[in-house]
Amino acid sequence: MENGNIPAKNLRRVDLSRATGCNIETIRYYENIGVLPEPPRNPNGYRCYDGVHVSRLNFIMRARDLGFSLDEVRSLLALVDGGINTCAEVQKLAQDHVMNVRAKIVDLGRIESVLSETIAKCSGEDVPECAVIDSLNSVPKL
């Protein structure tokens, strides 16, 4: 498994970052919270990542790109790591997630509507009165 010229073994953290496109601080964070296992260290003390880390980090990043929370990522990883995952379990988690995504879409539609209406009331002139500020001070919760 290679990405560019970097073999997917004996990778330093910076190499893992380059291979996956993941920020170094994010890699540290994922290690600290336990979703990415800490790698062994080579004799001079450097972390020594490998293809397993690259694959796992890519999995985490893709799940995060799809909007899965870190708790949901943990659940997905637990199913994978346990070796006893079933498609039904993964499907249930994904179905729950898509329901949450749909609810967010509805909420975002309401937000967009209120913002559009408010912006339409704004004169846009160089005056201290502003419909957007007035609306933010008086609009009830969505």
Protein Blocks (a to p, Z undefined) as FASTA:
>chain_A
ZZhjbccehiafklmmmmnopafklmmmmmmnopaccddddfkopacddfklmmmmmmmm
mmmmnopafklmmmmmmmmmnopacfklmmmmmmmmmmmmmmmmmmmmmmmmmmmmmmmm
pnoiacfbdfklmmmmmpccZZ
